């Protein structure tokens, strides 16, 4: 499957974007010349492309100005792009007219497997396509005709799979048959003739059904280079079409000599007669899986192969090898090309194309695709090219020298920062004595962060937080997160590097599910992180940042839903505890009434003593005799009244 390719003359480069658009760049001016969006780019987006050349006739031109009746039609070749879609259609896009010129469509195989998986074209054989149902179609542009071939990929060792790439094999045999290479779990050479596809040769098995193919040929030999999407090797196979595999048509009696009057039959192969090769001629080692391959050969005294392969890691491997026999030892690249910026930021390479004495590469610099021609330096194994603008930092206190125009930096009153957020020291002159006040040293050694220097505290907290996130030490993380205020958390989050933001959010998401005090600390740190790194989080939303923020939002939403009930319970508990504390700590006061509870016997004795005392004080006089006192207690009158009554009664 080819999703990007150069034009035949190398003037244009086309690629299919992820959103289903066809983009065409001018490699000479680095300008996006055209951008085409199909009508059904969402339901039936493009799947592959192939540059082709279509011959068109221009307006008739008079051959002789004196004879107006004699005219001739001139043929002109127009560059177009054949774009295969997932719906089974092939769009012929004209670069000159910037529109779709022709739509080719044929329904072959299952309805749900009409996707065009690969396209190939050459001047001799024309345009060929292959769909997901393993039907290869030969298109005759301008005639409205096509020939269909069903390729049977059944294999005992490998499951039935879809063809991912096809390549036409050029040959010098006198036959109308077409030869094509198909790549899937196995690489096979087919002969297409009389509506039938016959297997000629089976090449080695692949580790993945997705592969890239490239064809290179000389006057006598033809080779194919295959690169699997799950391997770091490029396999080099010999696929030369010889006379023993060319079909022979039935001849007539006039064409055959009298001694040999026998009918010639077409050659057919059985499974036992199919040639199988398991070891390629050469293997080329890559750093990563290939993205684009370009190859060419030069015939002089010997055949020299030149190969350029772009990997998914964004580098180009350049090979220069003389084809002499076969080798089982993997061949390493002669040169590896890297492109970076002045700040050592890699610029990934997207494509490459071999030129007669140089190499044309394309790399992404921001949103722009830049094309450049470079000369391979084979004196070393690695060639690093620095591109892009380098940021120049202005040094304070620098004064230009009028003699040599070189900026010299003044070291007078320079400030030096100690590592890990240490104290700032001043050096008055180069080589002078360093003097750090003892107060500053003690302030930075103090445990109280409020008494320390603010810049030193922020740097120390940032370093500790980075150390805790790297080592996943809960003690360090708890010390930094729980013992920091809102202002310190905001400053620390602002100084935190971007690569430490995702692990910090992961740890905060875990802490958000714990008790309320910990969740309050999480809110403070999440606020600081969002304020400082909002742009980074928005740029990485398709990654795991969205999941982290979603988990934090879910935890905060759940806690806010139960906040009212928790506040009510907390208020009642605080009121109850406050009342109990007041009762326990109340001061001792003198009682207004002191009541002592005694036994019954003591109460009776007290009553008797009280009654005796009352009788003695009120009713008894001092002159009463002892004989009259008992009578008084019984209610008898004083004097002899009792005796008179008693006597009178008698």
Secondary structure, 3 states (H helix, E strand, C coil): CCCEEECCCCCEEEEECCCCEEEEEECCCCEEEEEEECCCCCCCCEEEEEEEEEEEECCCEEEECCEEEEEECCEEEEEEEEEEECCCEEEEEECCCCEEEEEEECCCCCHHHCCEEEEEEECCCEEEEEECCCEEEEEECCCCEEEEEECCCCCCCCCCCCCCEEEECCCCCCCCCEEEEEECCEEEEEEEECCEEEEEEEEEECCCCCEEEEEEECCCCEEEEEEECCCCEEEEEECCCCHHHCCCCCCCCCCCCHHHCCCCCCCCCCCCCCEECCCCCEEEECCCCEEEEEEEEEECCCEEEEEEEEECCCCEEEEEEECCCCCCCCECCCEEEEEECCCCCECCEEEEEECCCCEEEEEEECCEEEEEEECCCCCCCEEEEECCCCCCCCCCCEEECCCCCCEEECCCCEEEECCCCCCEEEECCCCCCCECCHHHHHHHHCCCHHHCCHHHHHHHHHHHHHHHHHHCCHHHHHHHHHCCCHHHHHHHHHHCCHHHHHHHHHHHHHHCCCCHHHHHHHHHHHHHHHHHCHHHHHHCHHHHHHHHHHHHHHHHHHHHHCHHHHHHHHHHHHHHHHHHHHHHCCCCCCCCCCCCCCCHHHHHHHHHHHHHHHHHHHCCCCCCCHHHHHHHHHCCCCCCHHHHHHHHHC
